[in-house]
Amino acid sequence: MATFNSAGYRFGTGDQAFYLPAIQRHLEPESFPRDRHPDRRPGRLNVFPRVAAALVRTAGIPQPALFLCLYLLALLLICWASRALAAHLGLSLWAQLAVLAALT
């Protein structure tokens, strides 16, 4: 039920195919009138398109720039978390970098 309410599992290459039109619909509600799902429940619990549309609207950030910034932020967080975990396990700097390389 949670998967249905969040519009299904969306990860990988299909992200932009789902999120960009969803953000656009929040920015301009009349966008894509023929492509909407007849049942409006899917996706209603997914807050990311609403938050992203609010960022685009208020800050004036273009959608591609927003996605690039979020991607880089996620990449930095993954790098930081992997190094912190490896350091907590007592690994040397080279081993920490090896863990980071393995995650890439």
N, C-alpha and C positions, 0 to 999 in steps of 0.2 A: 504494500500500500504506500509506503514512503517513497519507493521508486516511482510509482505512478504519479504521486503528487508533486514530485520534483521534476517531472517531464522526462523520466527515464535516466538511464546511465549515459552521461555525456562526457567523454574524455577522449583526448587525442585529436585527430584531424577533424572530427566532426564538431569540435567546440565552436569554431568560428561560424560554421553553418547554422548553429543554433543560437549562439549568443548575440552575434551582430544583428540579425533581424529582430531578436527579442528586445535588444536595447533600442533599436530604431522604432519599434512599435511603442515603446514607452516615451520616446521623444516626440513622435508624430503618430498618434493613435489611428489615423486613417491609412497608415502604411500597410501594404500587402493585404487588401480586403479579401482576396480570393484564396489566400494561403493559410488562413487561420484554421485551427482545429475546431471542429464543430462543438466539441466538449471543452469548455474553457477551464476546466479544473486542472488539466496537466500544466505544470509549471507555476501554479499560483503560490506555492510555498517556496519557490526559488527566489531569493531576494537579490541575487547578484545583478540581474538585468535592471531592476529598479534603482539599485545603488549606483551602478555604472552610468545609467541614464542621468541620474541626479548629478554625478560628477561631470559628465559631459556638458550638461545644461548650465550648471553654476560656474564651473571653472573654465569652460570653453575649450576643454582638452579634446582633440579629435579622437575618435574611437581607436584607430590604429596606434596612436601614441599611448593611449591608456593601456591597451593590451601589451604593448612593448614594455611599459613601466611595470606592469603587474608581473610579466614574465621575468624581467630582470630582478625584481624584488623576490619572487619565489626562488629563483636560482641562487641568489645571495643567501636566503634563509636556509636552503638545503645545504649549501656549502658550509655555512656557519654551524648548522646542527650536526653535520657529519664530522667536522673537525672537533666540535665540543664532545661528541660521543667518543670519538677515538682518543681524545686527550683524557677523558674520564676513565677510559679503560687502561690508561697508562702507556699508550703507544707512543713511539718516538715521532718526531716531526715528519720523517720520511714515511713512516707507516701511516700517519694521518693523511699525508698527501696521497698515498696509495689507496686508502679508503675513498678519498674524494675522487680519484681517478676511476676507481671501480664503479662508483655511482654514476659517473658520466657515461 
